[in-house]
C-alpha cells in the first residue's frame, strides 16, 4: 500500500518512531493468563455479592 505522506513527512514519522522512548521491548501477550485473571475477578466479585446479600437480607 503506497504511503499518502510526502517523503518529508514520512521521514519525520520514521525519525519519530526511531526515538528511544518508542523502542520499548514488550512481553508477549498471554491470553490464558488474561482469561484466568478475568475468571478470578468474576468469582471473587460473585462471592462478595453473595456475602453482601446475606448481610442485607
Residue frames as a rotation matrix with the C-alpha (Angstrom) as fourth column:
UNK 1
0.586 0.810 0.000 0.00
0.810 -0.586 0.000 0.00
0.000 0.000 -1.000 0.00
UNK 2
-0.239 -0.709 0.664 1.61
0.647 -0.626 -0.435 3.26
0.724 0.326 0.608 -1.04
UNK 3
-0.411 0.004 -0.912 2.04
0.826 -0.421 -0.374 5.93
-0.386 -0.907 0.170 1.59
UNK 4
0.506 0.657 0.559 -0.12
0.796 -0.605 -0.010 9.02
0.331 0.450 -0.829 1.35
UNK 5
0.667 -0.337 -0.664 2.53
0.300 -0.694 0.654 11.09
-0.681 -0.636 -0.362 3.09
UNK 6
0.848 -0.514 -0.128 5.01
-0.406 -0.476 -0.780 13.27
0.340 0.714 -0.612 1.35
UNK 7
0.366 -0.780 -0.507 8.59
0.463 0.626 -0.628 11.98
0.807 -0.005 0.590 1.52
UNK 8
-0.496 -0.551 0.671 9.46
-0.265 -0.640 -0.721 14.74
0.827 -0.536 0.171 4.01
UNK 9
0.203 0.674 0.710 6.55
-0.940 -0.068 0.334 13.83
0.273 -0.736 0.620 6.30
UNK 10
0.880 0.088 -0.467 7.40
-0.053 0.995 0.087 10.13
0.472 -0.052 0.880 6.05
UNK 11
-0.102 -0.987 -0.123 10.97
0.302 0.087 -0.949 10.92
0.948 -0.134 0.289 7.05
UNK 12
-0.412 0.027 0.911 9.71
-0.725 -0.616 -0.310 12.84
0.552 -0.788 0.273 10.11
UNK 13
0.675 0.711 0.196 7.50
-0.704 0.544 0.456 9.89
0.218 -0.446 0.868 11.08
UNK 14
0.633 -0.507 -0.585 10.40
0.284 0.855 -0.434 7.47
0.720 0.109 0.686 10.70
UNK 15
-0.449 -0.819 0.356 12.65
-0.036 -0.382 -0.923 9.67
0.893 -0.427 0.143 12.84
UNK 16
-0.053 0.536 0.843 9.95
-0.929 -0.335 0.155 9.93
0.366 -0.775 0.516 15.49
UNK 17
0.874 0.467 -0.133 9.48
-0.410 0.856 0.317 6.17
0.262 -0.222 0.939 15.64
UNK 18
0.335 -0.838 -0.431 13.25
0.357 0.536 -0.765 5.60
0.872 0.102 0.479 15.96
UNK 19
-0.002 -0.310 0.951 13.45
-0.722 -0.657 -0.216 7.61
0.692 -0.687 -0.222 19.19
UNK 20
-0.844 -0.467 -0.264 14.46
-0.185 0.715 -0.675 5.52
0.504 -0.520 -0.689 22.25
UNK 21
-0.684 0.614 0.393 11.16
-0.526 -0.042 -0.849 6.01
-0.505 -0.788 0.352 24.08
UNK 22
0.361 0.837 -0.411 9.36
-0.907 0.212 -0.364 4.27
-0.218 0.504 0.836 21.20
UNK 23
-0.039 -0.485 -0.874 11.66
-0.595 0.714 -0.369 1.24
0.803 0.506 -0.316 21.23
UNK 24
-0.188 0.040 0.981 10.34
-0.956 0.221 -0.193 -0.44
-0.225 -0.974 -0.003 24.39
UNK 25
-0.814 -0.089 -0.574 10.55
-0.247 0.947 0.204 -4.24
0.526 0.308 -0.793 24.49
UNK 26
0.012 0.898 0.440 7.20
-0.988 -0.058 0.146 -5.76
0.157 -0.437 0.886 25.37
UNK 27
-0.687 -0.127 0.715 6.44
-0.372 0.907 -0.197 -9.07
-0.623 -0.401 -0.671 26.99
UNK 28
-0.904 0.383 -0.189 4.48
-0.015 0.414 0.910 -11.50
0.427 0.826 -0.368 24.83
UNK 29
-0.242 0.914 0.325 0.71
-0.931 -0.313 0.188 -11.38
0.274 -0.257 0.927 25.15
UNK 30
-0.992 -0.072 -0.105 -0.63
-0.033 0.940 -0.339 -14.24
0.124 -0.333 -0.935 27.27
UNK 31
-0.343 0.939 0.036 -4.32
-0.582 -0.243 0.776 -14.82
0.738 0.245 0.629 26.55
UNK 32
0.070 0.369 -0.927 -4.64
0.450 0.817 0.360 -17.70
0.890 -0.443 -0.109 29.05
UNK 33
-0.727 -0.388 -0.566 -3.31
0.678 -0.279 -0.680 -15.53
0.106 -0.878 0.466 31.85
UNK 34
-0.871 0.467 0.155 -5.83
-0.448 -0.883 0.143 -12.82
0.203 0.055 0.978 30.98
UNK 35
-0.072 0.877 -0.475 -8.62
-0.266 0.442 0.857 -15.42
0.961 0.188 0.202 30.93
UNK 36
-0.116 -0.021 -0.993 -7.68
0.775 0.624 -0.104 -16.78
0.622 -0.781 -0.056 34.37
UNK 37
-0.939 -0.242 -0.246 -7.37
0.343 -0.733 -0.587 -13.31
-0.038 -0.635 0.771 35.87
UNK 38
-0.621 0.778 0.099 -10.77
-0.610 -0.558 0.562 -12.32
0.492 0.289 0.821 34.48
UNK 39
0.078 0.634 -0.769 -12.32
0.103 0.762 0.639 -15.52
0.992 -0.129 -0.006 35.79
UNK 40
-0.483 -0.337 -0.808 -10.78
0.811 0.177 -0.558 -14.95
0.331 -0.925 0.188 39.24
UNK 41
-0.990 0.133 0.057 -12.15
-0.144 -0.947 -0.287 -11.40
0.016 -0.292 0.956 39.41
UNK 42
-0.276 0.947 -0.164 -15.63
-0.570 -0.024 0.821 -12.57
0.774 0.320 0.547 38.39
UNK 43
0.027 0.246 -0.969 -15.59
0.506 0.833 0.225 -15.33
0.862 -0.496 -0.102 41.02
UNK 44
-0.757 -0.373 -0.536 -14.38
0.647 -0.317 -0.693 -13.00
0.088 -0.872 0.482 43.77
UNK 45
-0.868 0.478 0.131 -17.00
-0.471 -0.878 0.084 -10.39
0.155 0.011 0.988 42.91
UNK 46
-0.083 0.860 -0.503 -19.69
-0.276 0.466 0.841 -13.08
0.958 0.209 0.198 42.82
UNK 47
-0.191 -0.065 -0.979 -18.70
0.796 0.573 -0.194 -14.33
0.574 -0.817 -0.058 46.27
UNK 48
-0.959 -0.188 -0.214 -18.61
0.277 -0.793 -0.543 -10.77
-0.067 -0.580 0.812 47.59
UNK 49
-0.592 0.804 0.061 -22.05
-0.582 -0.478 0.658 -10.14
0.558 0.354 0.751 46.12
UNK 50
0.090 0.627 -0.774 -23.50
0.211 0.747 0.630 -13.23
0.973 -0.220 -0.065 47.84
UNK 51
-0.497 -0.335 -0.801 -21.94
0.835 0.069 -0.547 -12.23
0.238 -0.940 0.245 51.17
UNK 52
-0.990 0.136 0.019 -23.37
-0.137 -0.971 -0.195 -8.73
-0.008 -0.196 0.981 50.93
UNK 53
-0.307 0.939 -0.153 -26.81
-0.454 -0.003 0.891 -10.03
0.836 0.343 0.427 50.00
UNK 54
-0.020 0.270 -0.963 -26.85
0.656 0.730 0.191 -12.23
0.754 -0.628 -0.192 53.13
UNK 55
-0.808 -0.321 -0.495 -25.97
0.587 -0.521 -0.620 -9.23
-0.059 -0.791 0.609 55.28
UNK 56
-0.868 0.493 0.057 -28.76
-0.462 -0.846 0.265 -7.12
0.179 0.204 0.963 53.80
UNK 57
0.043 0.913 -0.406 -31.46
-0.450 0.381 0.808 -9.77
0.892 0.148 0.427 53.79
